[in-house]
């Protein structure tokens, strides 16, 4: 059975999603960035980047991001 992943952070700024991913990886939480931003109009900023983690790590990941000053 495949592991379930959950979106725990979304932002219109791709670099913020990458920072969140890096922070979670430092805490040994697997994380990936899913970019749903339109490649046709990147300067308009439609869409968002989401950070996904395994569902079993979602609660801890949210706490880590909430407690990190740069994400509050």
HUJOJO-V683102 format. One record per backbone hydrogen bond with DSSP energy under -0.5 kcal/mol. NH is the residue of the N-H (numbers start at 0). CO is the residue of the C=O. E is the energy in kcal/mol with one decimal. If there is no record, write none. Layout:
((NH,CO,E) (NH,CO,E))
This chain:
((5,52,-3.2) (7,50,-2.8) (8,50,-1.0) (10,48,-2.3) (13,11,-0.7) (15,12,-1.2) (16,12,-1.4) (17,13,-2.0) (18,14,-2.0) (19,15,-2.3) (20,16,-2.5) (21,17,-2.4) (22,18,-2.2) (23,19,-2.3) (24,20,-2.6) (25,21,-1.9) (26,22,-0.9) (26,23,-0.7) (27,24,-1.8) (28,23,-2.4) (29,27,-0.6) (31,51,-2.2) (33,31,-0.5) (33,49,-3.2) (34,32,-0.6) (35,33,-0.7) (35,47,-3.1) (37,45,-1.2) (41,38,-0.5) (43,40,-1.2) (44,40,-0.9) (45,40,-0.6) (48,10,-3.4) (49,33,-2.9) (50,8,-2.9) (51,31,-2.9) (51,49,-0.6) (52,5,-2.3) (53,29,-0.5) (54,3,-3.2) (56,53,-2.2) (57,53,-0.6) (57,54,-1.1) (60,56,-2.6) (61,57,-2.4) (62,58,-2.0) (63,59,-2.5) (64,60,-2.3) (65,61,-2.6) (66,62,-2.1) (67,63,-0.7) (67,64,-0.6) (68,66,-0.6) (70,67,-2.2) (71,68,-1.2))
